[in-house]
Amino acid sequence: MSSSENSSNTQSETRTDLAEDRTILANERTFAGWMRTGLAAVGMGLAFNAVFTKIEPAWVARAIASLFVLVGICIFYIAQKKSCDVIQRMDPHKI
């Protein structure tokens, strides 16, 4: 193998490694964004329950607040699942 082929392999491996690093960082940013969205949904649920406690019938405010909290929990679960899926797809690329 000549030095130019060796250099080419090293260069392509470096580019592949950098592309994988960018993918991992993008995945982390996406995960953080989904976590922010989930926390906002949970916060809205708690705030809705605190602000609208005087609403009649009382179960309506609790139901809406519970719905926001459940949506937030679902967002947390989906974000974790999607992030783990990306990480698992990246694992076969390791040699």
C-alpha positions as CSV (number, residue, x, y, z in Angstrom):
1,M,0.0,0.0,0.0
2,S,1.4,3.4,-0.9
3,S,1.6,6.3,1.3
4,S,-1.1,8.2,-0.6
5,E,-3.6,5.3,-0.1
6,N,-2.7,5.1,3.6
7,S,-3.2,8.9,3.8
8,S,-6.6,8.6,2.0
9,N,-7.8,5.9,4.4
10,T,-6.7,7.9,7.4
11,Q,-8.5,11.0,6.0
12,S,-11.7,9.1,5.3
13,E,-11.7,7.5,8.7
14,T,-11.2,11.0,10.3
15,R,-14.1,12.3,8.2
16,T,-16.3,9.4,9.3
17,D,-15.4,9.9,12.9
18,L,-16.2,13.6,12.7
19,A,-19.5,12.9,11.0
20,E,-20.4,10.4,13.8
21,D,-19.4,13.0,16.4
22,R,-21.7,15.6,14.7
23,T,-24.5,13.1,14.7
24,I,-24.1,12.3,18.4
25,L,-24.0,16.0,19.2
26,A,-27.1,16.7,17.1
27,N,-28.9,13.8,18.9
28,E,-28.0,15.3,22.3
29,R,-29.3,18.7,21.2
30,T,-32.5,17.1,20.0
31,F,-32.9,15.2,23.3
32,A,-32.4,18.4,25.3
33,G,-35.0,20.1,23.2
34,W,-37.5,17.4,23.8
35,M,-36.7,17.4,27.5
36,R,-37.3,21.2,27.6
37,T,-40.7,20.6,25.9
38,G,-41.6,17.9,28.3
39,L,-40.7,20.1,31.3
40,A,-42.7,22.9,29.8
41,A,-45.8,20.7,29.5
42,V,-45.4,19.4,33.1
43,G,-44.9,23.0,34.3
44,M,-48.0,24.1,32.4
45,G,-50.0,21.4,34.1
46,L,-48.8,22.4,37.6
47,A,-49.4,26.0,36.8
48,F,-52.9,25.3,35.4
49,N,-53.8,23.4,38.6
50,A,-52.5,26.2,40.8
51,V,-54.1,29.1,39.0
52,F,-57.5,27.5,38.2
53,T,-58.3,25.8,41.5
54,K,-61.4,27.9,42.0
55,I,-63.0,26.7,38.7
56,E,-66.3,24.9,39.0
57,P,-66.5,21.9,38.6
58,A,-63.1,21.3,40.2
59,W,-62.4,18.1,38.2
60,V,-62.1,20.1,35.0
61,A,-59.0,22.0,36.2
62,R,-57.5,18.8,37.6
63,A,-58.3,16.9,34.4
64,I,-56.6,19.5,32.2
65,A,-53.6,19.7,34.5
66,S,-53.3,15.9,34.6
67,L,-53.5,15.9,30.8
68,F,-50.6,18.3,30.5
69,V,-48.5,16.3,33.0
70,L,-49.3,13.0,31.1
71,V,-48.3,14.6,27.8
72,G,-45.0,15.8,29.5
73,I,-44.3,12.2,30.7
74,C,-45.0,10.8,27.2
75,I,-42.6,13.4,25.7
76,F,-39.9,12.3,28.2
77,Y,-40.4,8.6,27.3
78,I,-40.5,9.2,23.5
79,A,-37.4,11.4,23.7
80,Q,-35.5,8.8,25.7
81,K,-36.6,6.0,23.3
82,K,-35.6,8.0,20.2
83,S,-32.3,9.0,21.6
84,C,-31.4,5.4,22.5
85,D,-32.4,4.3,19.0
86,V,-30.0,6.7,17.5
87,I,-27.2,5.6,19.8
88,Q,-27.9,2.0,19.0
89,R,-27.7,2.7,15.3
90,M,-24.4,4.4,15.8
91,D,-22.9,1.4,17.7
92,P,-22.4,-0.9,14.7
93,H,-20.1,1.8,13.2
94,K,-17.5,1.1,15.8
95,I,-14.7,-1.3,14.8
